[in-house]
């Protein structure tokens, strides 16, 4: 029910990918799949076990649970268009629920971003390739905000992709979302594989970066001229112990 009461997912998903008037609304497709994910199930076929489950439908506030075929067809057709509405719904939910975002003891709100190699050996999933851990799998990059660990994005990546590739653009997105959720200073914590000089290319042109001056956590003020003082809201640790 939180999806319908505290987000605009229904409206935004329809605007992103208009559907036929006689089709199951996008929001019911997305809500049903979110329900599956909450139960630890990701296969479309898993929805069949819940199509006649009154509690599943009531808990999700849907009057119709789609079939596995409908789920697959809808995501095949519109998955890319659904990404932004889903992310926007996640941010809107946290905003409208006034979700607490707890800073560290130093007053900075941690924004942690890192690659998480997965073991998808013996599968034929798109993007599966050798990760730096020596397994065949995917290597998504995630970003979590605050001590609560709210996920701001989980970007799917090929296993062989270097952790820095695409990271500047990824950081632009998650930093903007983090700023919508808190006005407190942010402490961006990255793996040492994300070189500071390269990662800082995600900042607007007035910002400047310098290489790490110590073994760990050299702070680099960045992003806007007004925020380059120690009291500014953006600080960038170049590495993490």
Buried (B, 14 or more C-beta within 10 A) or exposed (E): EEBBEBBBBBEBBBEBBEBEEEBBBBBBBBBBBBBBEEEEBEEBEBBBEBBEEEEBBEEBBBEEBBBBEBBBBBBEEBEEBBEEBBBBBBBBBBEEEEBEBEBEEEEBBBBBBBBEBBBBEEEEEEBBBBBBEEBBBBBBBBBBBBEEEBEBBEBEBBBBBEBBBEBBEBBBBBBEBBBEBBEBBBBBBBBEBBBBEEBBBBBEEEBEBEEBEEEEBBBBBBBBEEBBEEEBBBBBBBBEE
